[in-house]
Amino acid sequence: MKALTALSDFEHGFVTAAALAARLGDPNLAAKMLGSAGSQALDCSELNAVDKQQLQLVNQQPGMKLTGLGKHN
């Protein structure tokens, strides 16, 4: 099993922005943002519960493989 690494400051900010896009009603846009940056498989376990909840919706989009979101993830 691959060891998970902590998010860089940039990754943390970027994935938080994607969670905000999902919170504003567009999880598909958030998935496109993450996918275009090559960030579709980040470990999000260090994020807060609200962001994780939004990213669970993003993770349902095609190609998303975010981990550390809880609920069987």
CHARMM-style PDB file with segment names, atoms N, HN, CA, C and O in Angstrom:
ATOM      1  N   MET     1       0.835  -1.175   0.000  1.00  0.00      PROA
ATOM      2  CA  MET     1       0.000   0.000   0.000  1.00  0.00      PROA
ATOM      3  C   MET     1       0.886   1.247   0.000  1.00  0.00      PROA
ATOM      4  O   MET     1       1.851   1.326   0.760  1.00  0.00      PROA
ATOM      5  N   LYS     2       0.561   2.204  -0.841  1.00  0.00      PROA
ATOM      6  HN  LYS     2      -0.223   2.139  -1.458  1.00  0.00      PROA
ATOM      7  CA  LYS     2       1.339   3.427  -0.971  1.00  0.00      PROA
ATOM      8  C   LYS     2       1.123   4.328   0.244  1.00  0.00      PROA
ATOM      9  O   LYS     2      -0.011   4.536   0.676  1.00  0.00      PROA
ATOM     10  N   ALA     3       2.211   4.857   0.790  1.00  0.00      PROA
ATOM     11  HN  ALA     3       3.132   4.688   0.439  1.00  0.00      PROA
ATOM     12  CA  ALA     3       2.096   5.781   1.910  1.00  0.00      PROA
ATOM     13  C   ALA     3       1.551   7.116   1.415  1.00  0.00      PROA
ATOM     14  O   ALA     3       1.984   7.632   0.385  1.00  0.00      PROA
ATOM     15  N   LEU     4       0.609   7.660   2.153  1.00  0.00      PROA
ATOM     16  HN  LEU     4       0.257   7.241   2.989  1.00  0.00      PROA
ATOM     17  CA  LEU     4       0.008   8.930   1.770  1.00  0.00      PROA
ATOM     18  C   LEU     4       0.847  10.072   2.314  1.00  0.00      PROA
ATOM     19  O   LEU     4       1.349  10.006   3.437  1.00  0.00      PROA
ATOM     20  N   THR     5       0.996  11.120   1.511  1.00  0.00      PROA
ATOM     21  HN  THR     5       0.589  11.173   0.600  1.00  0.00      PROA
ATOM     22  CA  THR     5       1.783  12.264   1.937  1.00  0.00      PROA
ATOM     23  C   THR     5       0.864  13.441   2.241  1.00  0.00      PROA
ATOM     24  O   THR     5      -0.249  13.529   1.722  1.00  0.00      PROA
ATOM     25  N   ALA     6       1.343  14.329   3.078  1.00  0.00      PROA
ATOM     26  HN  ALA     6       2.247  14.257   3.499  1.00  0.00      PROA
ATOM     27  CA  ALA     6       0.563  15.517   3.425  1.00  0.00      PROA
ATOM     28  C   ALA     6       0.445  16.428   2.209  1.00  0.00      PROA
ATOM     29  O   ALA     6       1.315  16.439   1.339  1.00  0.00      PROA
ATOM     30  N   LEU     7      -0.630  17.180   2.163  1.00  0.00      PROA
ATOM     31  HN  LEU     7      -1.337  17.171   2.870  1.00  0.00      PROA
ATOM     32  CA  LEU     7      -0.832  18.129   1.076  1.00  0.00      PROA
ATOM     33  C   LEU     7       0.146  19.293   1.217  1.00  0.00      PROA
ATOM     34  O   LEU     7       0.421  19.754   2.324  1.00  0.00      PROA
ATOM     35  N   SER     8       0.665  19.760   0.086  1.00  0.00      PROA
ATOM     36  HN  SER     8       0.441  19.385  -0.814  1.00  0.00      PROA
ATOM     37  CA  SER     8       1.458  20.988   0.112  1.00  0.00      PROA
ATOM     38  C   SER     8       0.505  22.155   0.360  1.00  0.00      PROA
ATOM     39  O   SER     8      -0.712  21.992   0.271  1.00  0.00      PROA
ATOM     40  N   ASP     9       1.045  23.310   0.666  1.00  0.00      PROA
ATOM     41  HN  ASP     9       2.034  23.442   0.738  1.00  0.00      PROA
ATOM     42  CA  ASP     9       0.187  24.484   0.868  1.00  0.00      PROA
ATOM     43  C   ASP     9      -0.627  24.775  -0.385  1.00  0.00      PROA
ATOM     44  O   ASP     9      -1.805  25.120  -0.295  1.00  0.00      PROA
ATOM     45  N   PHE    10      -0.002  24.638  -1.556  1.00  0.00      PROA
ATOM     46  HN  PHE    10       0.955  24.358  -1.629  1.00  0.00      PROA
ATOM     47  CA  PHE    10      -0.712  24.878  -2.813  1.00  0.00      PROA
ATOM     48  C   PHE    10      -1.846  23.876  -2.991  1.00  0.00      PROA
ATOM     49  O   PHE    10      -2.974  24.262  -3.299  1.00  0.00      PROA
ATOM     50  N   GLU    11      -1.550  22.580  -2.796  1.00  0.00      PROA
ATOM     51  HN  GLU    11      -0.634  22.267  -2.545  1.00  0.00      PROA
ATOM     52  CA  GLU    11      -2.578  21.549  -2.948  1.00  0.00      PROA
ATOM     53  C   GLU    11      -3.726  21.771  -1.967  1.00  0.00      PROA
ATOM     54  O   GLU    11      -4.895  21.621  -2.323  1.00  0.00      PROA
ATOM     55  N   HSD    12      -3.386  22.128  -0.739  1.00  0.00      PROA
ATOM     56  HN  HSD    12      -2.436  22.250  -0.450  1.00  0.00      PROA
ATOM     57  CA  HSD    12      -4.418  22.368   0.274  1.00  0.00      PROA
ATOM     58  C   HSD    12      -5.331  23.506  -0.170  1.00  0.00      PROA
ATOM     59  O   HSD    12      -6.554  23.389  -0.089  1.00  0.00      PROA
ATOM     60  N   GLY    13      -4.751  24.594  -0.634  1.00  0.00      PROA
ATOM     61  HN  GLY    13      -3.757  24.690  -0.700  1.00  0.00      PROA
ATOM     62  CA  GLY    13      -5.547  25.723  -1.109  1.00  0.00      PROA
ATOM     63  C   GLY    13      -6.370  25.385  -2.334  1.00  0.00      PROA
ATOM     64  O   GLY    13      -7.519  25.807  -2.459  1.00  0.00      PROA
ATOM     65  N   PHE    14      -5.772  24.619  -3.243  1.00  0.00      PROA
ATOM     66  HN  PHE    14      -4.838  24.276  -3.142  1.00  0.00      PROA
ATOM     67  CA  PHE    14      -6.455  24.272  -4.490  1.00  0.00      PROA
ATOM     68  C   PHE    14      -7.640  23.351  -4.235  1.00  0.00      PROA
ATOM     69  O   PHE    14      -8.716  23.553  -4.797  1.00  0.00      PROA
ATOM     70  N   VAL    15      -7.452  22.350  -3.398  1.00  0.00      PROA
ATOM     71  HN  VAL    15      -6.578  22.185  -2.941  1.00  0.00      PROA
ATOM     72  CA  VAL    15      -8.541  21.412  -3.116  1.00  0.00      PROA
ATOM     73  C   VAL    15      -9.624  22.099  -2.270  1.00  0.00      PROA
ATOM     74  O   VAL    15     -10.800  21.752  -2.376  1.00  0.00      PROA
ATOM     75  N   THR    16      -9.239  23.058  -1.440  1.00  0.00      PROA
ATOM     76  HN  THR    16      -8.284  23.340  -1.354  1.00  0.00      PROA
ATOM     77  CA  THR    16     -10.229  23.839  -0.701  1.00  0.00      PROA
ATOM     78  C   THR    16     -11.052  24.695  -1.658  1.00  0.00      PROA
ATOM     79  O   THR    16     -12.261  24.834  -1.479  1.00  0.00      PROA
ATOM     80  N   ALA    17     -10.408  25.268  -2.672  1.00  0.00      PROA
ATOM     81  HN  ALA    17      -9.425  25.154  -2.818  1.00  0.00      PROA
ATOM     82  CA  ALA    17     -11.134  26.040  -3.693  1.00  0.00      PROA
ATOM     83  C   ALA    17     -12.093  25.139  -4.467  1.00  0.00      PROA
ATOM     84  O   ALA    17     -13.203  25.555  -4.799  1.00  0.00      PROA
ATOM     85  N   ALA    18     -11.675  23.919  -4.753  1.00  0.00      PROA
ATOM     86  HN  ALA    18     -10.773  23.582  -4.483  1.00  0.00      PROA
ATOM     87  CA  ALA    18     -12.554  22.972  -5.441  1.00  0.00      PROA
ATOM     88  C   ALA    18     -13.758  22.628  -4.566  1.00  0.00      PROA
ATOM     89  O   ALA    18     -14.880  22.521  -5.062  1.00  0.00      PROA
ATOM     90  N   ALA    19     -13.527  22.458  -3.271  1.00  0.00      PROA
ATOM     91  HN  ALA    19     -12.616  22.545  -2.868  1.00  0.00      PROA
ATOM     92  CA  ALA    19     -14.637  22.190  -2.348  1.00  0.00      PROA
ATOM     93  C   ALA    19     -15.606  23.367  -2.331  1.00  0.00      PROA
ATOM     94  O   ALA    19     -16.820  23.173  -2.253  1.00  0.00      PROA
ATOM     95  N   LEU    20     -15.079  24.577  -2.402  1.00  0.00      PROA
ATOM     96  HN  LEU    20     -14.094  24.735  -2.465  1.00  0.00      PROA
ATOM     97  CA  LEU    20     -15.940  25.762  -2.441  1.00  0.00      PROA
ATOM     98  C   LEU    20     -16.765  25.792  -3.724  1.00  0.00      PROA
ATOM     99  O   LEU    20     -17.942  26.149  -3.692  1.00  0.00      PROA
ATOM    100  N   ALA    21     -16.158  25.421  -4.852  1.00  0.00      PROA
ATOM    101  HN  ALA    21     -15.202  25.132  -4.878  1.00  0.00      PROA
ATOM    102  CA  ALA    21     -16.912  25.355  -6.112  1.00  0.00      PROA
ATOM    103  C   ALA    21     -18.057  24.354  -5.991  1.00  0.00      PROA
ATOM    104  O   ALA    21     -19.163  24.607  -6.469  1.00  0.00      PROA
ATOM    105  N   ALA    22     -17.790  23.224  -5.353  1.00  0.00      PROA
ATOM    106  HN  ALA    22     -16.892  23.018  -4.965  1.00  0.00      PROA
ATOM    107  CA  ALA    22     -18.846  22.227  -5.149  1.00  0.00      PROA
ATOM    108  C   ALA    22     -19.922  22.776  -4.219  1.00  0.00      PROA
ATOM    109  O   ALA    22     -21.112  22.560  -4.448  1.00  0.00      PROA
ATOM    110  N   ARG    23     -19.510  23.478  -3.181  1.00  0.00      PROA
ATOM    111  HN  ARG    23     -18.543  23.654  -2.995  1.00  0.00      PROA
ATOM    112  CA  ARG    23     -20.461  24.060  -2.229  1.00  0.00      PROA
ATOM    113  C   ARG    23     -21.360  25.086  -2.914  1.00  0.00      PROA
ATOM    114  O   ARG    23     -22.521  25.249  -2.538  1.00  0.00      PROA
ATOM    115  N   LEU    24     -20.825  25.776  -3.918  1.00  0.00      PROA
ATOM    116  HN  LEU    24     -19.882  25.644  -4.223  1.00  0.00      PROA
ATOM    117  CA  LEU    24     -21.604  26.762  -4.667  1.00  0.00      PROA
ATOM    118  C   LEU    24     -22.506  26.110  -5.706  1.00  0.00      PROA
ATOM    119  O   LEU    24     -23.235  26.796  -6.422  1.00  0.00      PROA
ATOM    120  N   GLY    25     -22.455  24.778  -5.787  1.00  0.00      PROA
ATOM    121  HN  GLY    25     -21.863  24.220  -5.205  1.00  0.00      PROA
ATOM    122  CA  GLY    25     -23.420  24.062  -6.616  1.00  0.00      PROA
ATOM    123  C   GLY    25     -22.882  23.385  -7.846  1.00  0.00      PROA
ATOM    124  O   GLY    25     -23.667  22.920  -8.672  1.00  0.00      PROA
ATOM    125  N   ASP    26     -21.565  23.306  -8.011  1.00  0.00      PROA
ATOM    126  HN  ASP    26     -20.926  23.684  -7.340  1.00  0.00      PROA
ATOM    127  CA  ASP    26     -21.043  22.709  -9.234  1.00  0.00      PROA
ATOM    128  C   ASP    26     -19.912  21.717  -8.961  1.00  0.00      PROA
ATOM    129  O   ASP    26     -18.744  22.034  -9.189  1.00  0.00      PROA
ATOM    130  N   PRO    27     -20.253  20.505  -8.470  1.00  0.00      PROA
ATOM    131  CA  PRO    27     -19.207  19.511  -8.223  1.00  0.00      PROA
ATOM    132  C   PRO    27     -18.490  19.082  -9.501  1.00  0.00      PROA
ATOM    133  O   PRO    27     -17.339  18.649  -9.444  1.00  0.00      PROA
ATOM    134  N   ASN    28     -19.153  19.196 -10.655  1.00  0.00      PROA
ATOM    135  HN  ASN    28     -20.088  19.548 -10.701  1.00  0.00      PROA
ATOM    136  CA  ASN    28     -18.500  18.846 -11.912  1.00  0.00      PROA
ATOM    137  C   ASN    28     -17.376  19.834 -12.225  1.00  0.00      PROA
ATOM    138  O   ASN    28     -16.306  19.423 -12.673  1.00  0.00      PROA
ATOM    139  N   LEU    29     -17.600  21.122 -11.997  1.00  0.00      PROA
ATOM    140  HN  LEU    29     -18.470  21.456 -11.633  1.00  0.00      PROA
ATOM    141  CA  LEU    29     -16.551  22.126 -12.188  1.00  0.00      PROA
ATOM    142  C   LEU    29     -15.378  21.840 -11.264  1.00  0.00      PROA
ATOM    143  O   LEU    29     -14.222  21.925 -11.676  1.00  0.00      PROA
ATOM    144  N   ALA    30     -15.676  21.501 -10.017  1.00  0.00      PROA
ATOM    145  HN  ALA    30     -16.615  21.432  -9.682  1.00  0.00      PROA
ATOM    146  CA  ALA    30     -14.623  21.179  -9.060  1.00  0.00      PROA
ATOM    147  C   ALA    30     -13.803  19.985  -9.541  1.00  0.00      PROA
ATOM    148  O   ALA    30     -12.577  19.990  -9.430  1.00  0.00      PROA
ATOM    149  N   ALA    31     -14.468  18.968 -10.073  1.00  0.00      PROA
ATOM    150  HN  ALA    31     -15.464  18.964 -10.164  1.00  0.00      PROA
ATOM    151  CA  ALA    31     -13.764  17.791 -10.590  1.00  0.00      PROA
ATOM    152  C   ALA    31     -12.889  18.166 -11.784  1.00  0.00      PROA
ATOM    153  O   ALA    31     -11.768  17.675 -11.912  1.00  0.00      PROA
ATOM    154  N   LYS    32     -13.395  19.027 -12.649  1.00  0.00      PROA
ATOM    155  HN  LYS    32     -14.306  19.427 -12.545  1.00  0.00      PROA
ATOM    156  CA  LYS    32     -12.599  19.474 -13.801  1.00  0.00      PROA
ATOM    157  C   LYS    32     -11.381  20.266 -13.343  1.00  0.00      PROA
ATOM    158  O   LYS    32     -10.295  20.113 -13.904  1.00  0.00      PROA
ATOM    159  N   MET    33     -11.551  21.109 -12.331  1.00  0.00      PROA
ATOM    160  HN  MET    33     -12.433  21.233 -11.876  1.00  0.00      PROA
ATOM    161  CA  MET    33     -10.423  21.871 -11.781  1.00  0.00      PROA
ATOM    162  C   MET    33      -9.338  20.921 -11.282  1.00  0.00      PROA
ATOM    163  O   MET    33      -8.166  21.059 -11.630  1.00  0.00      PROA
ATOM    164  N   LEU    34      -9.746  19.961 -10.466  1.00  0.00      PROA
ATOM    165  HN  LEU    34     -10.699  19.848 -10.183  1.00  0.00      PROA
ATOM    166  CA  LEU    34      -8.781  19.024  -9.891  1.00  0.00      PROA
ATOM    167  C   LEU    34      -8.142  18.158 -10.968  1.00  0.00      PROA
ATOM    168  O   LEU    34      -6.935  17.918 -10.944  1.00  0.00      PROA
ATOM    169  N   GLY    35      -8.957  17.687 -11.914  1.00  0.00      PROA
ATOM    170  HN  GLY    35      -9.938  17.882 -11.933  1.00  0.00      PROA
ATOM    171  CA  GLY    35      -8.438  16.839 -12.981  1.00  0.00      PROA
ATOM    172  C   GLY    35      -7.443  17.558 -13.867  1.00  0.00      PROA
ATOM    173  O   GLY    35      -6.421  16.984 -14.243  1.00  0.00      PROA
ATOM    174  N   SER    36      -7.725  18.806 -14.207  1.00  0.00      PROA
ATOM    175  HN  SER    36      -8.556  19.273 -13.901  1.00  0.00      PROA
ATOM    176  CA  SER    36      -6.817  19.543 -15.090  1.00  0.00      PROA
ATOM    177  C   SER    36      -5.492  19.852 -14.407  1.00  0.00      PROA
ATOM    178  O   SER    36      -4.482  20.065 -15.077  1.00  0.00      PROA
ATOM    179  N   ALA    37      -5.490  19.876 -13.082  1.00  0.00      PROA
ATOM    180  HN  ALA    37      -6.311  19.702 -12.537  1.00  0.00      PROA
ATOM    181  CA  ALA    37      -4.256  20.113 -12.333  1.00  0.00      PROA
ATOM    182  C   ALA    37      -3.553  18.810 -11.955  1.00  0.00      PROA
ATOM    183  O   ALA    37      -2.510  18.836 -11.302  1.00  0.00      PROA
ATOM    184  N   GLY    38      -4.121  17.667 -12.364  1.00  0.00      PROA
ATOM    185  HN  GLY    38      -4.968  17.647 -12.895  1.00  0.00      PROA
ATOM    186  CA  GLY    38      -3.531  16.380 -12.006  1.00  0.00      PROA
ATOM    187  C   GLY    38      -3.694  16.056 -10.531  1.00  0.00      PROA
ATOM    188  O   GLY    38      -2.897  15.309  -9.962  1.00  0.00      PROA
ATOM    189  N   SER    39      -4.711  16.609  -9.919  1.00  0.00      PROA
ATOM    190  HN  SER    39      -5.358  17.216 -10.381  1.00  0.00      PROA
ATOM    191  CA  SER    39      -4.921  16.450  -8.478  1.00  0.00      PROA
ATOM    192  C   SER    39      -6.159  15.632  -8.158  1.00  0.00      PROA
ATOM    193  O   SER    39      -6.807  15.862  -7.136  1.00  0.00      PROA
ATOM    194  N   GLN    40      -6.493  14.687  -9.014  1.00  0.00      PROA
ATOM    195  HN  GLN    40      -5.967  14.501  -9.844  1.00  0.00      PROA
ATOM    196  CA  GLN    40      -7.721  13.917  -8.823  1.00  0.00      PROA
ATOM    197  C   GLN    40      -7.572  12.769  -7.834  1.00  0.00      PROA
ATOM    198  O   GLN    40      -8.553  12.085  -7.544  1.00  0.00      PROA
ATOM    199  N   ALA    41      -6.371  12.538  -7.308  1.00  0.00      PROA
ATOM    200  HN  ALA    41      -5.573  13.093  -7.543  1.00  0.00      PROA
ATOM    201  CA  ALA    41      -6.164  11.410  -6.390  1.00  0.00      PROA
ATOM    202  C   ALA    41      -5.459  11.842  -5.104  1.00  0.00      PROA
ATOM    203  O   ALA    41      -4.621  11.107  -4.581  1.00  0.00      PROA
ATOM    204  N   LEU    42      -5.787  13.011  -4.601  1.00  0.00      PROA
ATOM    205  HN  LEU    42      -6.468  13.608  -5.026  1.00  0.00      PROA
ATOM    206  CA  LEU    42      -5.144  13.507  -3.384  1.00  0.00      PROA
ATOM    207  C   LEU    42      -5.735  12.872  -2.131  1.00  0.00      PROA
ATOM    208  O   LEU    42      -6.890  12.448  -2.119  1.00  0.00      PROA
ATOM    209  N   ASP    43      -4.918  12.812  -1.068  1.00  0.00      PROA
ATOM    210  HN  ASP    43      -3.979  13.156  -1.078  1.00  0.00      PROA
ATOM    211  CA  ASP    43      -5.393  12.402   0.252  1.00  0.00      PROA
ATOM    212  C   ASP    43      -5.908  13.653   0.953  1.00  0.00      PROA
ATOM    213  O   ASP    43      -5.132  14.557   1.264  1.00  0.00      PROA
ATOM    214  N   CYS    44      -7.187  13.706   1.198  1.00  0.00      PROA
ATOM    215  HN  CYS    44      -7.817  12.971   0.946  1.00  0.00      PROA
ATOM    216  CA  CYS    44      -7.836  14.897   1.759  1.00  0.00      PROA
ATOM    217  C   CYS    44      -8.131  14.759   3.243  1.00  0.00      PROA
ATOM    218  O   CYS    44      -8.946  15.508   3.781  1.00  0.00      PROA
ATOM    219  N   SER    45      -7.485  13.819   3.910  1.00  0.00      PROA
ATOM    220  HN  SER    45      -6.823  13.211   3.472  1.00  0.00      PROA
ATOM    221  CA  SER    45      -7.815  13.538   5.308  1.00  0.00      PROA
ATOM    222  C   SER    45      -7.540  14.709   6.241  1.00  0.00      PROA
ATOM    223  O   SER    45      -8.134  14.775   7.317  1.00  0.00      PROA
ATOM    224  N   GLU    46      -6.663  15.631   5.871  1.00  0.00      PROA
ATOM    225  HN  GLU    46      -6.180  15.578   4.997  1.00  0.00      PROA
ATOM    226  CA  GLU    46      -6.351  16.752   6.764  1.00  0.00      PROA
ATOM    227  C   GLU    46      -7.316  17.933   6.621  1.00  0.00      PROA
ATOM    228  O   GLU    46      -7.202  18.915   7.355  1.00  0.00      PROA
ATOM    229  N   LEU    47      -8.256  17.844   5.689  1.00  0.00      PROA
ATOM    230  HN  LEU    47      -8.348  17.046   5.093  1.00  0.00      PROA
ATOM    231  CA  LEU    47      -9.221  18.929   5.496  1.00  0.00      PROA
ATOM    232  C   LEU    47     -10.318  18.879   6.552  1.00  0.00      PROA
ATOM    233  O   LEU    47     -10.495  17.862   7.223  1.00  0.00      PROA
ATOM    234  N   ASN    48     -11.050  19.973   6.697  1.00  0.00      PROA
ATOM    235  HN  ASN    48     -10.906  20.799   6.152  1.00  0.00      PROA
ATOM    236  CA  ASN    48     -12.132  20.000   7.684  1.00  0.00      PROA
ATOM    237  C   ASN    48     -13.343  19.219   7.171  1.00  0.00      PROA
ATOM    238  O   ASN    48     -13.432  18.888   5.989  1.00  0.00      PROA
ATOM    239  N   ALA    49     -14.264  18.937   8.077  1.00  0.00      PROA
ATOM    240  HN  ALA    49     -14.192  19.206   9.037  1.00  0.00      PROA
ATOM    241  CA  ALA    49     -15.415  18.079   7.767  1.00  0.00      PROA
ATOM    242  C   ALA    49     -16.317  18.668   6.688  1.00  0.00      PROA
ATOM    243  O   ALA    49     -16.868  17.926   5.876  1.00  0.00      PROA
ATOM    244  N   VAL    50     -16.477  19.985   6.667  1.00  0.00      PROA
ATOM    245  HN  VAL    50     -16.030  20.589   7.327  1.00  0.00      PROA
ATOM    246  CA  VAL    50     -17.337  20.623   5.667  1.00  0.00      PROA
ATOM    247  C   VAL    50     -16.748  20.443   4.271  1.00  0.00      PROA
ATOM    248  O   VAL    50     -17.468  20.098   3.334  1.00  0.00      PROA
ATOM    249  N   ASP    51     -15.447  20.675   4.129  1.00  0.00      PROA
ATOM    250  HN  ASP    51     -14.862  20.955   4.890  1.00  0.00      PROA
ATOM    251  CA  ASP    51     -14.799  20.484   2.828  1.00  0.00      PROA
ATOM    252  C   ASP    51     -14.861  19.022   2.397  1.00  0.00      PROA
ATOM    253  O   ASP    51     -15.103  18.730   1.226  1.00  0.00      PROA
ATOM    254  N   LYS    52     -14.643  18.106   3.334  1.00  0.00      PROA
ATOM    255  HN  LYS    52     -14.446  18.344   4.285  1.00  0.00      PROA
ATOM    256  CA  LYS    52     -14.718  16.678   3.003  1.00  0.00      PROA
ATOM    257  C   LYS    52     -16.104  16.300   2.494  1.00  0.00      PROA
ATOM    258  O   LYS    52     -16.238  15.516   1.554  1.00  0.00      PROA
ATOM    259  N   GLN    53     -17.131  16.863   3.120  1.00  0.00      PROA
ATOM    260  HN  GLN    53     -17.023  17.500   3.883  1.00  0.00      PROA
ATOM    261  CA  GLN    53     -18.498  16.564   2.696  1.00  0.00      PROA
ATOM    262  C   GLN    53     -18.715  17.017   1.253  1.00  0.00      PROA
ATOM    263  O   GLN    53     -19.311  16.287   0.462  1.00  0.00      PROA
ATOM    264  N   GLN    54     -18.245  18.195   0.909  1.00  0.00      PROA
ATOM    265  HN  GLN    54     -17.760  18.788   1.552  1.00  0.00      PROA
ATOM    266  CA  GLN    54     -18.392  18.693  -0.460  1.00  0.00      PROA
ATOM    267  C   GLN    54     -17.561  17.866  -1.437  1.00  0.00      PROA
ATOM    268  O   GLN    54     -17.997  17.596  -2.556  1.00  0.00      PROA
ATOM    269  N   LEU    55     -16.373  17.469  -1.014  1.00  0.00      PROA
ATOM    270  HN  LEU    55     -16.020  17.689  -0.105  1.00  0.00      PROA
ATOM    271  CA  LEU    55     -15.503  16.689  -1.891  1.00  0.00      PROA
ATOM    272  C   LEU    55     -16.030  15.274  -2.114  1.00  0.00      PROA
ATOM    273  O   LEU    55     -15.657  14.627  -3.093  1.00  0.00      PROA
ATOM    274  N   GLN    56     -16.890  14.784  -1.223  1.00  0.00      PROA
ATOM    275  HN  GLN    56     -17.193  15.310  -0.428  1.00  0.00      PROA
ATOM    276  CA  GLN    56     -17.532  13.493  -1.479  1.00  0.00      PROA
ATOM    277  C   GLN    56     -18.401  13.585  -2.724  1.00  0.00      PROA
ATOM    278  O   GLN    56     -18.481  12.627  -3.493  1.00  0.00      PROA
ATOM    279  N   LEU    57     -19.056  14.731  -2.933  1.00  0.00      PROA
ATOM    280  HN  LEU    57     -18.991  15.508  -2.308  1.00  0.00      PROA
ATOM    281  CA  LEU    57     -19.840  14.943  -4.156  1.00  0.00      PROA
ATOM    282  C   LEU    57     -18.927  15.023  -5.375  1.00  0.00      PROA
ATOM    283  O   LEU    57     -19.248  14.488  -6.436  1.00  0.00      PROA
ATOM    284  N   VAL    58     -17.803  15.686  -5.218  1.00  0.00      PROA
ATOM    285  HN  VAL    58     -17.543  16.120  -4.355  1.00  0.00      PROA
ATOM    286  CA  VAL    58     -16.828  15.799  -6.308  1.00  0.00      PROA
ATOM    287  C   VAL    58     -16.297  14.419  -6.663  1.00  0.00      PROA
ATOM    288  O   VAL    58     -16.099  14.105  -7.837  1.00  0.00      PROA
ATOM    289  N   ASN    59     -16.067  13.601  -5.649  1.00  0.00      PROA
ATOM    290  HN  ASN    59     -16.227  13.857  -4.695  1.00  0.00      PROA
ATOM    291  CA  ASN    59     -15.488  12.276  -5.859  1.00  0.00      PROA
ATOM    292  C   ASN    59     -16.419  11.349  -6.637  1.00  0.00      PROA
ATOM    293  O   ASN    59     -15.978  10.311  -7.131  1.00  0.00      PROA
ATOM    294  N   GLN    60     -17.687  11.702  -6.753  1.00  0.00      PROA
ATOM    295  HN  GLN    60     -18.046  12.545  -6.352  1.00  0.00      PROA
ATOM    296  CA  GLN    60     -18.639  10.906  -7.535  1.00  0.00      PROA
ATOM    297  C   GLN    60     -18.536  11.202  -9.030  1.00  0.00      PROA
ATOM    298  O   GLN    60     -19.133  10.500  -9.847  1.00  0.00      PROA
ATOM    299  N   GLN    61     -17.786  12.230  -9.384  1.00  0.00      PROA
ATOM    300  HN  GLN    61     -17.301  12.799  -8.720  1.00  0.00      PROA
ATOM    301  CA  GLN    61     -17.624  12.591 -10.791  1.00  0.00      PROA
ATOM    302  C   GLN    61     -16.615  11.640 -11.445  1.00  0.00      PROA
ATOM    303  O   GLN    61     -15.725  11.126 -10.767  1.00  0.00      PROA
ATOM    304  N   PRO    62     -16.746  11.403 -12.748  1.00  0.00      PROA
ATOM    305  CA  PRO    62     -15.828  10.491 -13.445  1.00  0.00      PROA
ATOM    306  C   PRO    62     -14.363  10.905 -13.287  1.00  0.00      PROA
ATOM    307  O   PRO    62     -14.011  12.076 -13.428  1.00  0.00      PROA
ATOM    308  N   GLY    63     -13.525   9.917 -12.992  1.00  0.00      PROA
ATOM    309  HN  GLY    63     -13.810   8.966 -12.877  1.00  0.00      PROA
ATOM    310  CA  GLY    63     -12.086  10.127 -12.903  1.00  0.00      PROA
ATOM    311  C   GLY    63     -11.570  10.562 -11.547  1.00  0.00      PROA
ATOM    312  O   GLY    63     -10.358  10.636 -11.347  1.00  0.00      PROA
ATOM    313  N   MET    64     -12.459  10.850 -10.614  1.00  0.00      PROA
ATOM    314  HN  MET    64     -13.444  10.790 -10.777  1.00  0.00      PROA
ATOM    315  CA  MET    64     -12.029  11.319  -9.295  1.00  0.00      PROA
ATOM    316  C   MET    64     -11.706  10.134  -8.388  1.00  0.00      PROA
ATOM    317  O   MET    64     -12.461   9.164  -8.319  1.00  0.00      PROA
ATOM    318  N   LYS    65     -10.570  10.229  -7.692  1.00  0.00      PROA
ATOM    319  HN  LYS    65      -9.957  11.017  -7.748  1.00  0.00      PROA
ATOM    320  CA  LYS    65     -10.115   9.170  -6.792  1.00  0.00      PROA
ATOM    321  C   LYS    65      -9.581   9.770  -5.500  1.00  0.00      PROA
ATOM    322  O   LYS    65      -8.572   9.307  -4.969  1.00  0.00      PROA
ATOM    323  N   LEU    66     -10.251  10.793  -4.996  1.00  0.00      PROA
ATOM    324  HN  LEU    66     -11.071  11.168  -5.428  1.00  0.00      PROA
ATOM    325  CA  LEU    66      -9.820  11.426  -3.758  1.00  0.00      PROA
ATOM    326  C   LEU    66      -9.962  10.442  -2.605  1.00  0.00      PROA
ATOM    327  O   LEU    66     -10.901   9.646  -2.575  1.00  0.00      PROA
ATOM    328  N   THR    67      -9.040  10.494  -1.666  1.00  0.00      PROA
ATOM    329  HN  THR    67      -8.277  11.141  -1.690  1.00  0.00      PROA
ATOM    330  CA  THR    67      -9.087   9.616  -0.496  1.00  0.00      PROA
ATOM    331  C   THR    67      -9.147  10.468   0.767  1.00  0.00      PROA
ATOM    332  O   THR    67      -8.957  11.683   0.724  1.00  0.00      PROA
ATOM    333  N   GLY    68      -9.414   9.810   1.889  1.00  0.00      PROA
ATOM    334  HN  GLY    68      -9.568   8.823   1.925  1.00  0.00      PROA
ATOM    335  CA  GLY    68      -9.427  10.486   3.176  1.00  0.00      PROA
ATOM    336  C   GLY    68     -10.671  11.317   3.424  1.00  0.00      PROA
ATOM    337  O   GLY    68     -10.646  12.250   4.227  1.00  0.00      PROA
ATOM    338  N   LEU    69     -11.758  10.986   2.742  1.00  0.00      PROA
ATOM    339  HN  LEU    69     -11.777  10.228   2.090  1.00  0.00      PROA
ATOM    340  CA  LEU    69     -12.988  11.763   2.878  1.00  0.00      PROA
ATOM    341  C   LEU    69     -13.970  11.155   3.872  1.00  0.00      PROA
ATOM    342  O   LEU    69     -15.011  11.753   4.145  1.00  0.00      PROA
ATOM    343  N   GLY    70     -13.667   9.990   4.413  1.00  0.00      PROA
ATOM    344  HN  GLY    70     -12.822   9.504   4.192  1.00  0.00      PROA
ATOM    345  CA  GLY    70     -14.597   9.320   5.320  1.00  0.00      PROA
ATOM    346  C   GLY    70     -15.642   8.555   4.531  1.00  0.00      PROA
ATOM    347  O   GLY    70     -15.599   8.511   3.302  1.00  0.00      PROA
ATOM    348  N   LYS    71     -16.581   7.954   5.246  1.00  0.00      PROA
ATOM    349  HN  LYS    71     -16.616   7.990   6.245  1.00  0.00      PROA
ATOM    350  CA  LYS    71     -17.655   7.170   4.630  1.00  0.00      PROA
ATOM    351  C   LYS    71     -17.123   6.209   3.561  1.00  0.00      PROA
ATOM    352  O   LYS    71     -17.416   6.358   2.375  1.00  0.00      PROA
ATOM    353  N   HSD    72     -16.349   5.237   3.996  1.00  0.00      PROA
ATOM    354  HN  HSD    72     -16.111   5.116   4.960  1.00  0.00      PROA
ATOM    355  CA  HSD    72     -15.804   4.182   3.131  1.00  0.00      PROA
ATOM    356  C   HSD    72     -14.805   4.718   2.120  1.00  0.00      PROA
ATOM    357  O   HSD    72     -14.673   4.166   1.028  1.00  0.00      PROA
ATOM    358  N   ASN    73     -14.122   5.755   2.459  1.00  0.00      PROA
ATOM    359  HN  ASN    73     -14.230   6.204   3.346  1.00  0.00      PROA
ATOM    360  CA  ASN    73     -13.128   6.304   1.540  1.00  0.00      PROA
ATOM    361  C   ASN    73     -11.823   6.343   2.262  1.00  0.00      PROA
ATOM    362  OT1 ASN    73     -10.817   6.770   1.695  1.00  0.00      PROA
TER     363      ASN     73
END
